[in-house]
Amino acid sequence: MSASIEEIQSCVREALGDVREVIVEDLTGGGDHFRIQVHSPVFVGKPLLEQHRLVQSALRSFLDSGKIHAIEVKTVPIES
């Protein structure tokens, strides 16, 4: 059981709304360890921890089900 890059991108875009870019890299080739970079104005003015929690929350169902075992998150606040 694993998550696809497309599923992750779609889930993040749907949850956060105004997302300019979602870059997902499968770190092990097994579909359960990912590096995720999200570029969005949603992050502007929010502390880094809150930005990361927004992304983690978007992926909560994948994390809880075990489809994703580990994520490395990078958020990039961009002006509208």
Short mmCIF file of the C-alpha atoms (twelve columns), coordinates in Angstrom:
data_MODEL
# 
_entry.id   MODEL 
# 
loop_
_atom_site.group_PDB 
_atom_site.id 
_atom_site.type_symbol 
_atom_site.label_atom_id 
_atom_site.label_alt_id 
_atom_site.label_comp_id 
_atom_site.label_asym_id 
_atom_site.label_seq_id 
_atom_site.Cartn_x 
_atom_site.Cartn_y 
_atom_site.Cartn_z 
_atom_site.pdbx_PDB_model_num 
ATOM 1  C CA . MET A 1  0.000  0.000  0.000  1 
ATOM 2  C CA . SER A 2  1.544  3.286  -1.122 1 
ATOM 3  C CA . ALA A 3  0.651  6.743  -2.353 1 
ATOM 4  C CA . SER A 4  1.368  8.074  -5.817 1 
ATOM 5  C CA . ILE A 5  2.978  11.427 -6.499 1 
ATOM 6  C CA . GLU A 6  -0.178 12.511 -8.337 1 
ATOM 7  C CA . GLU A 7  -2.408 11.574 -5.361 1 
ATOM 8  C CA . ILE A 8  -0.231 13.614 -3.009 1 
ATOM 9  C CA . GLN A 9  -0.178 16.637 -5.315 1 
ATOM 10 C CA . SER A 10 -3.949 16.503 -5.752 1 
ATOM 11 C CA . CYS A 11 -4.595 16.133 -2.035 1 
ATOM 12 C CA . VAL A 12 -2.389 19.113 -1.137 1 
ATOM 13 C CA . ARG A 13 -3.912 21.311 -3.864 1 
ATOM 14 C CA . GLU A 14 -7.451 20.419 -2.791 1 
ATOM 15 C CA . ALA A 15 -6.809 21.011 0.923  1 
ATOM 16 C CA . LEU A 16 -4.873 24.282 0.644  1 
ATOM 17 C CA . GLY A 17 -6.695 25.863 -2.273 1 
ATOM 18 C CA . ASP A 18 -4.360 28.529 -3.631 1 
ATOM 19 C CA . VAL A 19 -1.271 26.485 -4.462 1 
ATOM 20 C CA . ARG A 20 1.091  27.546 -7.243 1 
ATOM 21 C CA . GLU A 21 3.332  24.495 -7.265 1 
ATOM 22 C CA . VAL A 22 3.613  21.137 -5.507 1 
ATOM 23 C CA . ILE A 23 6.857  19.238 -6.081 1 
ATOM 24 C CA . VAL A 24 6.884  15.670 -4.790 1 
ATOM 25 C CA . GLU A 25 9.874  13.348 -4.806 1 
ATOM 26 C CA . ASP A 26 9.712  9.661  -3.839 1 
ATOM 27 C CA . LEU A 27 12.838 9.314  -1.703 1 
ATOM 28 C CA . THR A 28 13.120 5.505  -1.648 1 
ATOM 29 C CA . GLY A 29 11.197 4.361  -4.719 1 
ATOM 30 C CA . GLY A 30 8.781  2.493  -2.468 1 
ATOM 31 C CA . GLY A 31 6.003  5.073  -2.511 1 
ATOM 32 C CA . ASP A 32 5.958  5.703  1.230  1 
ATOM 33 C CA . HIS A 33 8.817  8.193  1.908  1 
ATOM 34 C CA . PHE A 34 8.444  11.581 0.226  1 
ATOM 35 C CA . ARG A 35 9.995  15.023 -0.009 1 
ATOM 36 C CA . ILE A 36 7.233  17.581 -0.617 1 
ATOM 37 C CA . GLN A 37 7.749  21.221 -1.543 1 
ATOM 38 C CA . VAL A 38 4.692  23.481 -1.661 1 
ATOM 39 C CA . HIS A 39 4.665  27.040 -3.059 1 
ATOM 40 C CA . SER A 40 1.616  29.004 -1.920 1 
ATOM 41 C CA . PRO A 41 0.406  32.422 -0.783 1 
ATOM 42 C CA . VAL A 42 -1.517 30.561 1.944  1 
ATOM 43 C CA . PHE A 43 1.754  30.440 3.921  1 
ATOM 44 C CA . VAL A 44 2.461  34.195 3.877  1 
ATOM 45 C CA . GLY A 45 2.599  35.577 7.428  1 
ATOM 46 C CA . LYS A 46 2.339  32.148 9.071  1 
ATOM 47 C CA . PRO A 47 5.119  30.682 11.228 1 
ATOM 48 C CA . LEU A 48 7.061  27.791 9.654  1 
ATOM 49 C CA . LEU A 49 5.559  25.240 12.059 1 
ATOM 50 C CA . GLU A 50 2.033  26.277 11.094 1 
ATOM 51 C CA . GLN A 51 2.926  26.072 7.386  1 
ATOM 52 C CA . HIS A 52 4.188  22.513 7.842  1 
ATOM 53 C CA . ARG A 53 1.133  21.542 9.880  1 
ATOM 54 C CA . LEU A 54 -1.118 22.690 7.038  1 
ATOM 55 C CA . VAL A 55 0.670  20.344 4.644  1 
ATOM 56 C CA . GLN A 56 0.682  17.478 7.147  1 
ATOM 57 C CA . SER A 57 -3.008 18.004 7.803  1 
ATOM 58 C CA . ALA A 58 -3.700 17.812 4.065  1 
ATOM 59 C CA . LEU A 59 -1.995 14.418 4.005  1 
ATOM 60 C CA . ARG A 60 -3.419 13.133 7.296  1 
ATOM 61 C CA . SER A 61 -5.451 10.308 5.725  1 
ATOM 62 C CA . PHE A 62 -2.349 8.986  3.899  1 
ATOM 63 C CA . LEU A 63 -0.273 9.184  7.087  1 
ATOM 64 C CA . ASP A 64 -2.929 7.568  9.293  1 
ATOM 65 C CA . SER A 65 -3.536 4.726  6.832  1 
ATOM 66 C CA . GLY A 66 0.176  3.996  6.446  1 
ATOM 67 C CA . LYS A 67 0.197  4.848  2.728  1 
ATOM 68 C CA . ILE A 68 2.829  7.442  3.620  1 
ATOM 69 C CA . HIS A 69 5.355  6.511  6.273  1 
ATOM 70 C CA . ALA A 70 7.546  9.631  6.250  1 
ATOM 71 C CA . ILE A 71 7.502  13.099 4.731  1 
ATOM 72 C CA . GLU A 72 10.048 15.859 4.517  1 
ATOM 73 C CA . VAL A 73 8.215  19.166 4.024  1 
ATOM 74 C CA . LYS A 74 9.463  22.441 2.589  1 
ATOM 75 C CA . THR A 75 7.038  25.331 2.285  1 
ATOM 76 C CA . VAL A 76 7.615  28.430 0.176  1 
ATOM 77 C CA . PRO A 77 5.412  31.446 0.944  1 
ATOM 78 C CA . ILE A 78 4.825  33.492 -2.192 1 
ATOM 79 C CA . GLU A 79 2.974  36.736 -2.615 1 
ATOM 80 C CA . SER A 80 -0.278 36.672 -4.599 1 
# 
